[in-house]
Amino acid sequence: MDPGSLDKVIHERVRLAVMAALAARGSLSFTELRELLEVTDGNLSVHGAILERHGLVRIVKEFERRKPRTTFVITAKGRKRFEEHVARLEAMLGTGRGR
């Protein structure tokens, strides 16, 4: 399997971690993701924007008791692309499902 076939948008370390967390949970607040991944606000913001621009996540900004709250939500497209990416990785490692 050619490493060049990996999804370049998802495969970056922080974006891969964001997608894995969201695939498991569906949605997480900005704070939850930042703490889980141990990244800075700026780092998470930049990677979140890239994922959102590609339609893989939706970033919802709202107010809760007059405080801003940002939530990351995986999209159907994002879930599909993440699952395809994981399948490619498994194929490269020879650990695909059903083996």
Secondary structure, 3 states (H helix, E strand, C coil): CCHHHCCHHHHCHHHHHHHHHHHHHCEEEHHHHHHHHCCCHHHHHHHHHHHHHCCCEEEEEEEECCEEEEEEEECHHHHHHHHHHHHHHHHHHCCCCCC
